[in-house]
């Protein structure tokens, strides 16, 4: 279990660095999805399958799908067509596919090696809720304020970009 934790942690770090350094938004999103799946595997190895499931469903599932749709809706004209042809090359998908394959194999090994129900009995949803809203309630509230500030900032930046008062000609 310890080896799986370190492999998933290393994959998360590698995929995150690759997500930050990619110029293409789609490539960055693919690496970010691999990174989030790696974090889910680390949660699972730490005995928190509920947190791992939430990581996959909420982040790697819903939010990344939203990001992909936003990128797809940005129609950049003929330049976008050329870039889409470049994305369809096989070499572009080798990195994310390799990292995702390693994660899938690692999860299969973990599921086959652990006895049924042993991990789920250690940490459940009640334990996660008690930890988040017990000792760490201040951190959760600070994170919610940070997200709210980002939402308000994004709204104002978007509003100013549509011909608002702050736009210069």
N, C-alpha and C positions, 0 to 999 in steps of 0.2 A: 504494500500500500504506500510505503514511503517513496519508493521509486516512481510510482505513478504520480504522486504529488509533485515530485521534482520535475518530471518530464512535462506534466501539464503546466507547471509554473514557468518552465523555460520556454515552452511553446507560446504561452501568453505574453511573455516579455518580447519574444522574437516577433510575433504577429503584431503586437502593439507598435513596436519600433518600425516595422514595415508599413503599418497603416499610417503612421505619422509622416513617413518619408516619401510616400507615393505622390506623384503629381496628379494622377488620374483619380477622380473622386470615386469611380466604380471600383478601382483596384483597392483604394483605401477602405472602402466599405467591406469588400470581401475579406481583407485582413482583419478588420475590426470584428466581423462576425466570428472568424476563427479565434480571435482573442477572447471574445465573450464566451464562446463554447469552452475554451481552455479554463477560464475562470469557473465555469460551471463544474468542470471535472475536478478542479481543486476543492470546491465546496463539497462535492460528493466524497472525495477522499478524506476530508476532514470530518466526515460524519454528519453532514447537513444536506440530505437529499432534497429537502423542501426548498432550501435556498438555491440549490443547483437547478431544480425544476423551474423556480421563479426566474432565474437568470436566463434560462433557455427560452421560456415562454415570453417573458416581458421584454428583455433586451434583445437577444438574438432573433427572436421572432417578430414581435410587434414593432418595436422601434426601428429595427434595421429595415423591415419592409417599408415603413414610412419613409426612411431615408432614400431607399432605392426608388420609390415612386417620385419623390421630389427631384432626384437626379434625372429620372426619365422624363419628367414634365418640363424640365429646362430645355427648351428647344433652341439650340445654338446655331441652326442653319446648316450650310454646306460643310462647315468645319466639323460639326457633330457627326455628320455622315462618315467622314473620313476616319474620325476617331472610333466610331462604332465598328468599322471594318477592322481596325487595329485590335479592338477588344476581342474579336472573334478568332484571332490567331491562337493556336494551341499553346505556344510558349507563354502566353500571358497567364494561363490558368494553372501552370505547373506548380508554382509556389503555394497558392491557397489550397489546391487539391492535395498536395503532399502533406501539408500541415493538418488538414481536415481528416485525411486518411489515418495519420498517426493518432489523432484524437479518437476516431471511431474504434480503431484497434485497441487503444488503451481502455476505453469504456467497456468494450466486450470482454477484455481480460479481467477487468475489475468485477463485472457482473458475474462472470463464470467462476471467479476465484472466491468471492465472498458468499457465505451461507445466506440463504433466503431470509430476508427480514432483519438481518443483524444490524445493518446500518440504519434502517428506518426507525428502529427502536431507540437509538441513542439520542437523536435530535429530531423533534417534531415541530409542527407549526406553533404550538403553545410556547415552546422553549425559545423559538426565534422571536416571537412577539414579546415575551417577557424580557429578553435580552435587549431588544431594540428600544422598547419603551420603559425599561427599568433603568439600568445603569447608563445606557447610551442615549437617553431621551434628548439631552442637549445637542449631541451630534446630529441626531435625526432632524431636530428642529432647525439647526444651522444649515443643514443640507437643503431643507425645504425653502428656507429664505434665499439661499444661493440660487436655487432653481427658479424661484419667483423673480429674482432680480434679472436673471438671464432672459426670462420670458418677456419682462417689461422692456429690457434693452433691445431684444430682437424686434418687438413690436414698434418701438420708436425708430429703429434703423430702417425697418421696412416701410414705415409711414413716410419718413423723410426721403426715401428713394423714389417715391411715387409722385414727386412734384410738390412736396410739403414745403413749409416755410424755411427750413434749414438748407435747402438745396441751392447750390450756386450754379449760375449759368455759364 
